Amino acid sequence: MKNIISIKDLSIAEIDELLRGAEYMQKIIINPFLMKKMWEMTYPKNPLKPKITLFFAESSTRTRGSFSEAARRLNFDCYEISGAEATSLTKKESLADTTRMFASKNQGADILAIRTNTEGTPRFTAEILDKMNCDTAIINAGDGMNQHPTQALLDLFTISEYFGRKNIPDLTIGFMGDLAYSRVAHSDLLLFRLLGVKKIRLISVPEAKIQAKYKNGFMEIIESEDIKVLSDCDVIIALRVQEERYADPVKRELVKGKFRINSENINLFKKEA
């Protein structure tokens, strides 16, 4: 596993390896001695820190902050570029040339995390670098309405900590809100399907329903506009309205504010959800 571009590219063994790695990092991240020991074992002969470049051509708060904090904790050099306007893309430089520059010896990124509003950009970037025989790994930090695999893996890690990894297939998992444009929902559903989850609940208005390709492969799916359908869920994932992806303001307003978890409806759900 070199790149993390889509959940569809990962095997169950690789996903479990990532979860074990995250559990291990949780234990040593708070211990400077263990952290130093891990560092020396991982990079015994290389005096230079590994480097990650965060190329966030689309606005981000949580994802960018998470990557930046992870780089700091892992003692990586972190080079951040925020907004396409901060690159030579505004001077008509091609994405391919910008990518080659990020991975060049001068820039020397070991990891390139990309966030963009254009679907397919991380995979396109990875294909360019593979043709160059470049070792730089690509991480998809969100590409348009397509995928957000690191968020899905984080969701899985959180759920696994609470319920246990082996119990994941037996959980009933619900989504509410903007399902049509949520790349988190897309990646989550691909991941849960791969791990054998059988029961899914999808709550949205017709204008924000999820595409059929993400619903295939589950034993039981219930779609509704009624939040009460989530009452049997072990996990409920609430999604914001992707306002920036709605060209039609009327359509956007139909979704906006309709589905929320608050003090008035939280008693509808399982106490242990």
Helices and strands as residue ranges (DSSP letters): G 7-9, H 12-28, H 32-42, E 51-56, H 62-73, E 77-82, G 84-86, G 88-91, H 95-103, E 111-116, H 121-131, E 137-143, H 149-163, G 165-170, E 172-177, H 183-194, E 199-203, G 206-208, G 212-214, E 220-224, G 227-232, E 235-239, G 243-245, H 249-255, G 266-268
